[in-house]
Amino acid sequence: MGQRARAAVVAVGFEVISMKAQIVDGWPKENRIRILISDSDASEVNSLRRTILSDVPKMAITKVRIEQGTTVDDNGATMESINVLPDEQLAHRLAMVPIPTFLDEFLFPEDDPNNENLVEDQWGSPQSQIIYHCSVKGPDADSGDEFKVVHASDLNVLGESKLQILDEHARIPLTLLTPGQYLEFYAYASLGRGRDHAKWAPAAAVGFEPRKIAKLDKARKAKVLYDLELTLSTGKAVDAKLFTKNICDDIDDVIALQRAMYQVGDGTGREDDFDNAIIFEDVPGEFVLSFEGDGSLAPATIFNYAVKELASRFDKIQQQVDVALA
């Protein structure tokens, strides 16, 4: 089936629940992942889904200091610190740039001892903050270019090189500069959680579904689907070879086959001839969780941290109940 997630068995609730997790073969794919969760139910898996969205922390840019004024370029022309976007919109775009996150190396700003006895506006130290600098000039007036795009790659980290914006995010556009304009700013990133702002959510499209198996119920009528010569997203042809002893239980194949069913479903004119030749059945207690990370954290790291966070939360509830009933 694939490698196990590091924290595969979780104690949650008021009893020990053996929730098992295993990464589906072939995943992660870039920042996307599918995980088979077994010995569980929908409420528990939904708790994981919510925890991934709301409670797994990541780094994000939280404030920007934009330098104001004018400067003179190499040709003696005066350039003004301005760009085509309002400062607030630029700050918002910066907040959504994925920042490489190393959870074991940084503290939340409120937990940083260097911030003790300081007002929040003055918070910031290498233990809880990453600083990026950007300095870009618009195109020369005689270059013929109408504008220059400022990209995420123009952010230069003031610190370890591993904190530099990843290559996969380098082409994220931030704003435009026209001739006579320049942009210089310092951006400050810190840890936060998605429940406080979407910029701290490490993943998107977090969803789950019951694990299903496909059964070939009427082999002859299934030919209606086979004759369409479809290919699944897994690269396999839609034909009888998908089934072993009339069963297809490969997770990716089954999910892709469900989508292929739209070609013989209601409104296609083929539904009567097909006559539900292939049926799908839920596997009790098993679910497929899938999501896409934004690149700040590896998908498996996001899942493992969510499991750890959820287990810790229920442990605290258990302790409170024990105290109340003592």
C-alpha positions as CSV (number, residue, x, y, z in Angstrom):
1,M,0.0,0.0,0.0
2,G,2.9,2.4,0.7
3,Q,4.8,3.9,3.5
4,R,3.1,4.5,6.8
5,A,2.7,8.0,8.1
6,R,5.0,8.6,11.1
7,A,2.2,9.0,13.6
8,A,-0.1,6.3,12.4
9,V,-1.9,5.1,15.5
10,V,-3.6,7.8,17.6
11,A,-5.2,7.9,21.0
12,V,-8.2,10.2,20.8
13,G,-11.4,10.8,22.6
14,F,-12.3,9.2,25.9
15,E,-11.1,5.8,24.7
16,V,-8.1,4.6,22.8
17,I,-9.0,4.4,19.1
18,S,-6.6,2.6,16.9
19,M,-6.7,4.9,13.8
20,K,-4.2,3.5,11.3
21,A,-2.8,5.6,8.4
22,Q,-0.9,4.6,5.4
23,I,0.3,6.7,2.4
24,V,-1.2,5.3,-0.8
25,D,1.4,3.8,-3.3
26,G,2.7,6.4,-5.7
27,W,2.0,9.4,-3.4
28,P,3.0,12.1,-2.6
29,K,2.9,13.6,-6.1
30,E,4.7,17.0,-5.8
31,N,2.7,18.6,-3.0
32,R,-0.4,16.3,-3.3
33,I,-1.0,13.3,-1.2
34,R,-3.5,10.5,-0.6
35,I,-3.6,8.6,2.7
36,L,-5.6,5.5,3.5
37,I,-7.1,5.7,7.0
38,S,-8.5,2.5,8.5
39,D,-10.1,1.5,11.8
40,S,-11.9,4.8,11.9
41,D,-15.1,6.6,11.2
42,A,-16.2,9.8,9.4
43,S,-16.2,12.0,12.5
44,E,-12.6,11.1,13.3
45,V,-11.4,11.6,9.8
46,N,-13.2,14.9,9.6
47,S,-11.4,16.0,12.8
48,L,-8.2,15.4,11.0
49,R,-9.4,17.4,8.0
50,R,-10.3,20.4,10.2
51,T,-7.0,20.1,12.1
52,I,-5.0,20.2,8.9
53,L,-6.7,23.3,7.8
54,S,-6.8,25.1,11.1
55,D,-4.1,23.9,13.5
56,V,-1.0,22.9,11.6
57,P,1.3,25.9,11.8
58,K,3.4,27.4,9.1
59,M,5.4,30.5,8.3
60,A,3.8,33.4,6.5
61,I,4.7,37.0,6.0
62,T,2.8,39.1,8.5
63,K,4.1,42.6,8.1
64,V,5.9,44.6,5.4
65,R,8.0,47.8,5.7
66,I,8.0,49.6,2.4
67,E,10.7,52.2,1.9
68,Q,9.4,55.6,0.7
69,G,11.1,58.3,-1.2
70,T,13.1,58.8,-4.4
71,T,16.4,57.6,-5.7
72,V,18.6,58.3,-8.8
73,D,19.4,55.5,-11.2
74,D,22.7,55.0,-13.0
75,N,21.6,57.3,-15.8
76,G,20.8,60.1,-13.4
77,A,17.0,59.7,-13.8
78,T,14.9,60.2,-10.6
79,M,12.9,57.1,-9.6
80,E,10.1,57.1,-7.1
81,S,9.2,54.4,-4.6
82,I,5.8,53.4,-5.9
83,N,4.3,50.5,-7.9
84,V,1.0,49.8,-9.6
85,L,-0.7,48.2,-6.6
86,P,-1.8,49.8,-3.3
87,D,0.6,48.9,-0.4
88,E,-2.2,46.9,1.3
89,Q,-2.8,44.7,-1.8
90,L,1.0,44.1,-2.2
91,A,1.1,43.1,1.5
92,H,-1.7,40.7,1.0
93,R,0.0,39.0,-2.0
94,L,3.2,38.7,0.0
95,A,1.2,37.1,2.8
96,M,0.1,34.3,0.5
97,V,3.6,33.4,-0.8
98,P,4.6,30.0,0.6
99,I,7.5,30.4,3.1
100,P,9.8,27.4,3.7
101,T,8.9,26.2,7.2
102,F,11.0,24.3,9.7
103,L,8.7,23.8,12.7
104,D,11.5,22.5,15.0
105,E,13.6,25.6,14.5
106,F,11.2,28.5,15.2
107,L,9.0,29.6,18.0
108,F,5.6,31.3,17.9
109,P,6.2,35.1,18.5
110,E,4.2,34.9,21.7
111,D,6.5,32.1,23.0
112,D,9.7,33.8,22.0
113,P,11.5,34.8,25.3
114,N,13.1,37.7,23.3
115,N,9.7,39.3,22.9
116,E,8.9,39.2,26.7
117,N,7.9,42.6,28.0
118,L,7.8,44.1,24.5
119,V,4.7,45.5,22.8
120,E,3.6,43.4,19.9
121,D,4.8,45.9,17.3
122,Q,8.3,45.4,18.5
123,W,8.3,41.6,18.5
124,G,10.9,39.9,16.3
125,S,14.1,37.8,16.8
126,P,15.9,35.1,14.8
127,Q,14.0,32.6,17.0
128,S,10.6,33.6,15.8
129,Q,11.0,35.6,12.6
130,I,12.4,35.4,9.1
131,I,13.3,38.6,7.3
132,Y,13.2,39.1,3.5
133,H,14.5,42.0,1.6
134,C,13.4,43.1,-1.9
135,S,14.9,45.9,-4.1
136,V,13.8,46.1,-7.7
137,K,13.9,48.9,-10.2
138,G,11.5,49.4,-13.1
139,P,12.7,49.2,-16.7
140,D,14.9,51.9,-18.1
141,A,13.1,54.6,-20.0
142,D,15.1,53.9,-23.2
143,S,14.7,50.1,-22.9
144,G,11.3,50.0,-24.7
145,D,9.8,47.8,-22.0
146,E,6.4,49.0,-20.7
147,F,6.8,47.3,-17.3
148,K,8.8,44.9,-15.2
149,V,7.2,42.1,-13.1
150,V,8.4,41.7,-9.5
151,H,8.4,38.0,-8.6
152,A,8.6,36.1,-5.4
153,S,12.2,35.2,-6.4
154,D,13.1,38.8,-5.9
155,L,12.7,38.2,-2.1
156,N,16.1,37.6,-0.6
157,V,16.3,36.0,2.8
158,L,18.4,37.7,5.4
159,G,19.5,34.4,7.0
160,E,20.1,30.8,6.0
161,S,19.8,29.9,2.4
162,K,17.4,27.1,3.1
163,L,14.8,29.8,3.9
164,Q,15.0,31.3,0.5
165,I,11.8,31.1,-1.5
166,L,11.6,27.7,-3.3
167,D,12.2,27.5,-7.0
168,E,8.7,26.1,-7.6
169,H,7.3,29.4,-6.2
170,A,9.9,31.7,-7.8
171,R,7.6,32.9,-10.6
172,I,4.7,34.0,-8.4
173,P,4.0,37.6,-9.6
174,L,3.8,40.2,-6.9
175,T,3.4,43.6,-8.7
176,L,4.5,45.6,-11.7
177,L,6.9,48.5,-12.0
178,T,6.8,51.0,-14.9
179,P,9.7,53.3,-16.0
180,G,10.6,55.7,-13.2
181,Q,9.4,53.4,-10.4
182,Y,11.3,51.3,-7.9
183,L,10.3,49.1,-5.0
184,E,12.2,48.3,-1.8
185,F,10.7,46.7,1.2
186,Y,11.5,44.3,4.1
187,A,9.0,41.5,4.8
188,Y,8.8,39.7,8.1
189,A,7.5,36.1,8.4
190,S,6.4,34.3,11.6
191,L,4.6,31.2,12.6
192,G,0.8,31.1,12.8
193,R,-2.2,28.8,12.4
194,G,-4.9,28.7,9.8
195,R,-7.7,29.3,12.3
196,D,-6.3,32.9,12.7
197,H,-5.8,33.7,9.0
198,A,-5.8,31.8,5.7
199,K,-2.2,32.8,5.1
200,W,-1.2,30.3,7.8
201,A,-3.2,27.4,6.3
202,P,-0.6,24.9,5.0
203,A,-2.9,22.9,2.7
204,A,-6.0,23.3,0.5
205,A,-8.6,21.0,-1.1
206,V,-8.6,18.9,2.1
207,G,-11.2,16.2,1.7
208,F,-12.0,12.6,2.3
209,E,-14.3,9.9,1.0
210,P,-15.1,6.3,2.0
211,R,-12.8,3.8,0.4
212,K,-14.6,1.8,-2.2
213,I,-14.0,-1.3,-4.2
214,A,-15.4,-1.8,-7.7
215,K,-17.3,-5.0,-8.6
216,L,-17.8,-6.3,-12.1
217,D,-21.4,-7.3,-11.7
218,K,-22.5,-7.8,-15.4
219,A,-19.4,-8.5,-17.5
220,R,-21.2,-8.5,-20.8
221,K,-23.0,-5.2,-20.3
222,A,-19.7,-3.6,-19.0
223,K,-18.6,-3.7,-22.7
224,V,-20.7,-0.5,-23.2
225,L,-18.0,1.3,-21.1
226,Y,-15.1,-0.6,-22.5
227,D,-16.0,0.2,-26.1
228,L,-15.5,3.9,-25.3
229,E,-11.8,3.2,-25.1
230,L,-11.2,5.4,-22.1
231,T,-8.0,5.7,-20.2
232,L,-7.9,6.3,-16.4
233,S,-5.9,9.1,-14.9
234,T,-3.7,6.3,-13.6
235,G,-2.8,5.5,-17.2
236,K,-4.6,2.2,-17.3
237,A,-7.2,1.4,-20.0
238,V,-10.8,1.0,-18.9
239,D,-11.3,-2.7,-19.7
240,A,-11.7,-6.1,-18.1
241,K,-8.0,-6.2,-17.1
242,L,-8.8,-3.7,-14.2
243,F,-10.6,-6.5,-12.4
244,T,-9.2,-9.6,-10.7
245,K,-11.8,-12.2,-10.0
246,N,-14.4,-9.4,-10.8
247,I,-12.9,-7.1,-8.1
248,C,-10.9,-3.9,-8.5
249,D,-9.5,-2.7,-5.2
250,D,-6.6,-0.4,-6.1
251,I,-7.4,2.9,-4.5
252,D,-6.3,5.2,-7.3
253,D,-7.9,3.0,-10.0
254,V,-11.2,2.9,-8.2
255,I,-11.4,6.6,-7.7
256,A,-10.5,7.2,-11.4
257,L,-13.1,4.5,-12.4
258,Q,-15.8,6.3,-10.5
259,R,-15.2,9.4,-12.7
260,A,-15.3,7.2,-15.8
261,M,-18.8,6.2,-14.8
262,Y,-20.1,9.6,-15.8
263,Q,-19.8,8.4,-19.4
264,V,-22.5,5.8,-18.9
265,G,-24.6,7.5,-16.3
266,D,-27.9,9.3,-16.3
267,G,-28.3,11.5,-19.4
268,T,-25.7,9.8,-21.5
269,G,-28.2,7.6,-23.4
270,R,-26.0,4.6,-22.4
271,E,-27.4,4.0,-18.9
272,D,-30.0,1.4,-19.9
273,D,-27.5,-0.6,-21.9
274,F,-24.9,-0.4,-19.2
275,D,-27.4,-1.3,-16.5
276,N,-25.1,-0.8,-13.5
277,A,-22.7,-3.4,-14.8
278,I,-20.0,-2.1,-12.4
279,I,-21.0,-1.3,-8.8
280,F,-19.1,0.3,-6.0
281,E,-19.2,-0.8,-2.3
282,D,-17.8,1.0,0.7
283,V,-15.1,-0.7,2.7
284,P,-16.2,-0.5,6.4
285,G,-14.0,1.7,8.6
286,E,-11.7,2.9,5.7
287,F,-11.4,6.3,4.2
288,V,-9.2,8.1,1.7
289,L,-7.9,11.5,2.8
290,S,-6.4,13.7,0.2
291,F,-5.1,17.3,0.1
292,E,-2.5,19.5,-1.5
293,G,0.1,21.4,0.5
294,D,1.1,24.9,-0.5
295,G,4.8,23.9,-0.5
296,S,5.7,25.3,2.9
297,L,5.8,21.9,4.4
298,A,6.0,18.4,3.0
299,P,2.5,16.8,2.8
300,A,3.5,13.9,5.1
301,T,4.8,16.4,7.6
302,I,1.4,18.3,7.5
303,F,-0.5,15.0,8.2
304,N,1.8,13.8,11.0
305,Y,1.7,17.2,12.7
306,A,-2.2,17.2,12.5
307,V,-2.3,13.7,14.1
308,K,0.0,14.9,16.8
309,E,-2.0,18.0,17.4
310,L,-5.3,16.2,17.5
311,A,-4.0,13.5,19.9
312,S,-2.6,16.2,22.2
313,R,-6.0,18.1,22.2
314,F,-8.0,15.1,23.2
315,D,-5.4,14.1,25.9
316,K,-6.0,17.6,27.5
317,I,-9.8,17.0,27.4
318,Q,-9.3,13.6,29.0
319,Q,-7.2,15.2,31.8
320,Q,-9.8,17.9,32.4
321,V,-12.6,15.3,32.6
322,D,-10.6,13.2,35.0
323,V,-10.1,16.2,37.2
324,A,-13.8,17.1,37.1
325,L,-14.8,13.6,38.0
326,A,-12.2,13.0,40.7
